[in-house]
């Protein structure tokens, strides 16, 4: 069977809301990632068959097919097409799956799977806000609300529901958040992210370079303490979720280059990893964020593997309750999960997070000499993608 391989994987360092990447138009941010993938392989840019790009808030500067616009802002020739994908937080992980399916089918040989989100310039929730201003009423279908018994579907409510279901206290969530910062800080100080990050000049509000370079994830709190995390106010009265034990709003872009055997010959490069399994699962849209648990169970069954076979896991830290529930339900090894920190410290640039996590996972497997990696994340609407890769 034709295989799908990752031959390059890069990301920007995360930028805080209003921070060091806020001067970048999201199209240009994505274009820099595309160019970096080309540079990493030394390939002829014309060999790219398609660009598939995840993006959640596809309005404003991220509208009118941000993927195609990123191609036009990059060094790729205009003959390269592009299309944008929204599977909520799993958008660029789904882009990776579509890219792998394309090269495995033989209809394409070289595909870029990427993602971008400028949460400073296109705030979270922008599409539904614009719909309401246009007189379209509440964005949710009345039939969906009738069927599922909810007037509003909220990821914040879902995070609280997950915490209650799995008996996770605020102190447990806060301690996990501290660990995320500590692991990310340690990885940064050891230079473990250096191979995956594309350094970018910091731009001012007018788009002019300031002479500074952005190459360290801006959200990491190198001096994080449990006392400071514990003092952050609750998002819901009587709840356990705070901004400190949830993912950070973040600007960023990421991408991976996916090829088949023919693509390997065309590029003349060696693969970093082989895509062993990919799947997606729908689950309860009310609790919403629990889907990675059954999705992982099904993925492992279909792949004929056990969780013990997997060396490293990346489980997106949308809220601390999500990876902690996943650990508990699957009886997983906490030392293998998010070993270099996660979105609580590094940020969650929505549509870019899928290929961002895969970039970190692939580089971590190579640096540690480990073989198997698994990635999953919760997604709006109660879904989860799962990808299993093998280091080569």
Secondary structure, DSSP 8 states (H G I E B T S, - for coil): ----EEEEEEE---EETTSTTTTS-HHHHHHHHHHHHHHHHT--GGG--EEEEE-S--SGGGTTTHHHHHHHHSSS-TTSEEEEE--GGGHHHHHHHHHHHHHHHTS-SEEEEEEEEETTTS-TTHHHHHHHHTT---SS-HHHHHHHT-S---HHHHHHHHHHHTT--HHHHHHHHHHHHHHHHHHHHTTTTTTTB--EEEE-TTS-EEEEEE-S-TT--TT--HHHHHTS-BSSTT---BGGGB---EEEEEEEEEE-HHHHHHHT---SEEEEEEEEEE--TTT-TTHHHHHHHHHHHHHT--GGG-SEEEE--SBHHHHHHHHHHHT--GGGBSTT--HHHH---GGGHHHHHHHHHHHHHHHHT--EEEEEEEETTTEEEEEEEEE-
